Amino acid sequence: MLKTDVLIIGGGLAGLAAAKALEGKKDYIIAERENRPGGLAATVKKGGFHFDYSGHLLHLRWPRTSKLILDALAGNCRRIKRDARIYAHKSWTPYPFQANLSGMPAKVKAECVSGFLKAYNTGETGPGDGSEVFSRWTRRVFGGGISRHFMLPYNAKLWQYPLERLTTEWCAPFVPMPRPEEVIEGAYGKKSEGLGYNTVFHYPKRGGIGALANALAMKSGGLRLGLQVESVNIKEGVANVRHFGPIHFKRLINTSPLNDFVAMTEDAPAAVKRAAARLRHNTVYVLNLGARGVRQDMHWGYFPGPEFPFYRAGLASNFSKELTPDGCASFYIELATAGAALDLASAETAVIKGLKACGLLQRASQVVEKLWLKIPCAYVIYNRERAEALPVINAWLKSKKTQSIGRYGAWKYSFMEESVKEGLEAAARLMK
Ligand SMILES: Cc1cc2nc3c(=O)[nH]c(=O)nc-3n(C[C@H](O)[C@H](O)[C@H](O)COP(=O)(O)OP(=O)(O)OC[C@H]3O[C@@H](n4cnc5c(N)ncnc54)[C@H](O)[C@@H]3O)c2cc1C
């Protein structure tokens, strides 16, 4: 019978960071269902290319976690200045749209700037408390033009959820808020470069983003791959693992999606199960392409227009030349659905057409490799149901001394460093 003090469900960055903090101090097991560590921060090799689960860039903002990540990468890391753009009205303009309208046609610029100033002059452009719905929030904060030409179509494509019901708690760290002078200068004068959470980022020199998880996993004595937890009983301290049997634990850290975790927990009360069943998410399909003869130095672009099936497309080979064979480039192209399966063949044709239309690709024959990767639970939906469900679920977790952390365990829009931070914090709470 397998026994441990701490069972960690999931060997993504949150689980691996918790393990790192427990190493040598407490007995633990990470049960990871895949045969590789890293969760979404993993890299798949195909035909000489390294493909990530879409662009996974390190946005480092906290000293302790930055140090942990950079130490783990041990010099295998590069600091890169962002070159992100938006393609709209058949033109490129720098990101963020609201502060860099210079590339847009004169009529669009005028509509966006005057709409922004009109909204600003109402004196009601504060960030709000997060409960306001996105469609109203964006018009109030950015005005009609910026909303119509970018915020509404882009976010509708990304979230695949009605923007009249999407709430805005997630916006503060991710949506840059320029001042009026920045909007005007960005439209008629200089490029605004310092806005947004990712003006510079870090990325491994070799091995793709999976290099980070691999480095953490190498030092983890308790990582067990290929163990899928199928059911949990917190009161009895037992998790049942597929084709393996029970693991007995004293304390539990979950990093698997919160809705799945509650559903598989036998002793979760009915009210908690009902709350978890109300949580929603979208699904993202990433088409990775390897191509020859691509001459483009940007990192990624956003595509609000309905003529493009994807909301974002990036050039991973511009983060690191080591990701591709010599003379090749690699793209990641992200398409979202509300959960429905995507027809991959027709999506692929539409993607190539889109890449040609915006000039990222000249001919379909340039493509020499491809790999579709599916992220079934990609962006959790912020809505009234989430705001009502989380307090119910979290109160129950607290009463059971169980921690559910990470992007999906905590059911939030967060990034890799935050998962690492939550892993360290969860381990520290356990050792108190
Ligand atoms: C499209 C997209 C782009 C992103 N881009 C960035 C970016 O540029 N920068 C950034 O910082 N972040 C980015 N992120 C977010 C980043 O991927 C996450 O914040 C981070 O990787 C989450 O780590 P985690 O450990 O919390 O969760 P996960 O990576 O989801 O790890 C959870 C682990 O649990 C395992 N698991 C699940 N169920 C079970 C079970 N029943 N039994 C055993 N194991 C189980 C899974 O296999 C997985 O390995 C992006 C996310 C998406 C969707």
The ligand as an SDF file (V2000), in Angstrom:
LIG
                    3D

 53 58  0  0  0  0  0  0  0  0999 V2000
   -3.1170   29.3460  -24.5850 C   0  0  0  0  0  0  0  0  0  0  0  0
   -2.3470   29.6200  -23.3290 C   0  0  0  0  0  0  0  0  0  0  0  0
   -1.2240   30.4270  -23.3800 C   0  0  0  0  0  0  0  0  0  0  0  0
   -0.5050   30.7040  -22.2240 C   0  0  0  0  0  0  0  0  0  0  0  0
    0.5920   31.5080  -22.2960 N   0  0  0  0  0  0  0  0  0  0  0  0
    1.2810   31.7970  -21.1730 C   0  0  0  0  0  0  0  0  0  0  0  0
    2.4380   32.6440  -21.2260 C   0  0  0  0  0  0  0  0  0  0  0  0
    2.8490   33.1230  -22.2900 O   0  0  0  0  0  0  0  0  0  0  0  0
    3.0750   32.9030  -20.0630 N   0  0  0  0  0  0  0  0  0  0  0  0
    2.6790   32.3910  -18.8560 C   0  0  0  0  0  0  0  0  0  0  0  0
    3.3320   32.6690  -17.8360 O   0  0  0  0  0  0  0  0  0  0  0  0
    1.6050   31.5930  -18.7800 N   0  0  0  0  0  0  0  0  0  0  0  0
    0.9000   31.2770  -19.9030 C   0  0  0  0  0  0  0  0  0  0  0  0
   -0.1930   30.4610  -19.8290 N   0  0  0  0  0  0  0  0  0  0  0  0
   -0.6010   29.9590  -18.5150 C   0  0  0  0  0  0  0  0  0  0  0  0
    0.2590   28.7770  -18.0450 C   0  0  0  0  0  0  0  0  0  0  0  0
    0.1060   27.6950  -18.9650 O   0  0  0  0  0  0  0  0  0  0  0  0
   -0.2410   28.3140  -16.6910 C   0  0  0  0  0  0  0  0  0  0  0  0
   -0.3570   29.3920  -15.7930 O   0  0  0  0  0  0  0  0  0  0  0  0
    0.6540   27.2840  -16.0160 C   0  0  0  0  0  0  0  0  0  0  0  0
    1.3660   26.4690  -16.9030 O   0  0  0  0  0  0  0  0  0  0  0  0
   -0.2820   26.4330  -15.1620 C   0  0  0  0  0  0  0  0  0  0  0  0
    0.4480   25.5230  -14.3740 O   0  0  0  0  0  0  0  0  0  0  0  0
   -0.3530   24.6480  -13.3340 P   0  0  0  0  0  0  0  0  0  0  0  0
    0.6160   23.7330  -12.7180 O   0  0  0  0  0  0  0  0  0  0  0  0
   -1.1470   25.5310  -12.4570 O   0  0  0  0  0  0  0  0  0  0  0  0
   -1.4350   23.8330  -14.2050 O   0  0  0  0  0  0  0  0  0  0  0  0
   -1.2040   22.7150  -15.3810 P   0  0  0  0  0  0  0  0  0  0  0  0
   -0.0690   23.0990  -16.2400 O   0  0  0  0  0  0  0  0  0  0  0  0
   -2.5460   22.5430  -15.9710 O   0  0  0  0  0  0  0  0  0  0  0  0
   -0.7930   21.4450  -14.5400 O   0  0  0  0  0  0  0  0  0  0  0  0
   -1.7410   20.5820  -13.9600 C   0  0  0  0  0  0  0  0  0  0  0  0
   -1.2440   19.1540  -14.0990 C   0  0  0  0  0  0  0  0  0  0  0  0
   -2.2000   18.2760  -13.5090 O   0  0  0  0  0  0  0  0  0  0  0  0
   -2.2570   17.0890  -14.2740 C   0  0  0  0  0  0  0  0  0  0  0  0
   -3.5320   16.4360  -13.9690 N   0  0  0  0  0  0  0  0  0  0  0  0
   -4.7870   16.9010  -14.2410 C   0  0  0  0  0  0  0  0  0  0  0  0
   -5.7090   16.0160  -13.7760 N   0  0  0  0  0  0  0  0  0  0  0  0
   -5.0250   15.0060  -13.1950 C   0  0  0  0  0  0  0  0  0  0  0  0
   -5.4250   13.8100  -12.5190 C   0  0  0  0  0  0  0  0  0  0  0  0
   -6.7050   13.4950  -12.3580 N   0  0  0  0  0  0  0  0  0  0  0  0
   -4.4610   12.9930  -12.0340 N   0  0  0  0  0  0  0  0  0  0  0  0
   -3.1350   13.2860  -12.1810 C   0  0  0  0  0  0  0  0  0  0  0  0
   -2.7010   14.4100  -12.8210 N   0  0  0  0  0  0  0  0  0  0  0  0
   -3.6420   15.2610  -13.3020 C   0  0  0  0  0  0  0  0  0  0  0  0
   -2.1480   17.5840  -15.7040 C   0  0  0  0  0  0  0  0  0  0  0  0
   -1.7310   16.5580  -16.5810 O   0  0  0  0  0  0  0  0  0  0  0  0
   -1.1160   18.6970  -15.5540 C   0  0  0  0  0  0  0  0  0  0  0  0
    0.1970   18.2250  -15.7680 O   0  0  0  0  0  0  0  0  0  0  0  0
   -0.9210   30.1700  -20.9730 C   0  0  0  0  0  0  0  0  0  0  0  0
   -2.0460   29.3410  -20.9310 C   0  0  0  0  0  0  0  0  0  0  0  0
   -2.7560   29.0740  -22.0870 C   0  0  0  0  0  0  0  0  0  0  0  0
   -3.9780   28.2050  -22.0250 C   0  0  0  0  0  0  0  0  0  0  0  0
  1  2  1  0
  2  3  1  0
  2 52  2  0
  3  4  2  0
  4  5  1  0
  4 50  1  0
  5  6  2  0
  6  7  1  0
  6 13  1  0
  7  8  2  0
  7  9  1  0
  9 10  1  0
 10 11  2  0
 10 12  1  0
 12 13  2  0
 13 14  1  0
 14 15  1  0
 14 50  1  0
 15 16  1  0
 16 17  1  0
 16 18  1  0
 18 19  1  0
 18 20  1  0
 20 21  1  0
 20 22  1  0
 22 23  1  0
 23 24  1  0
 24 25  2  0
 24 26  1  0
 24 27  1  0
 27 28  1  0
 28 29  2  0
 28 30  1  0
 28 31  1  0
 31 32  1  0
 32 33  1  0
 33 34  1  0
 33 48  1  0
 34 35  1  0
 35 36  1  0
 35 46  1  0
 36 37  1  0
 36 45  1  0
 37 38  2  0
 38 39  1  0
 39 40  1  0
 39 45  2  0
 40 41  1  0
 40 42  2  0
 42 43  1  0
 43 44  2  0
 44 45  1  0
 46 47  1  0
 46 48  1  0
 48 49  1  0
 50 51  2  0
 51 52  1  0
 52 53  1  0
M  END
$$$$
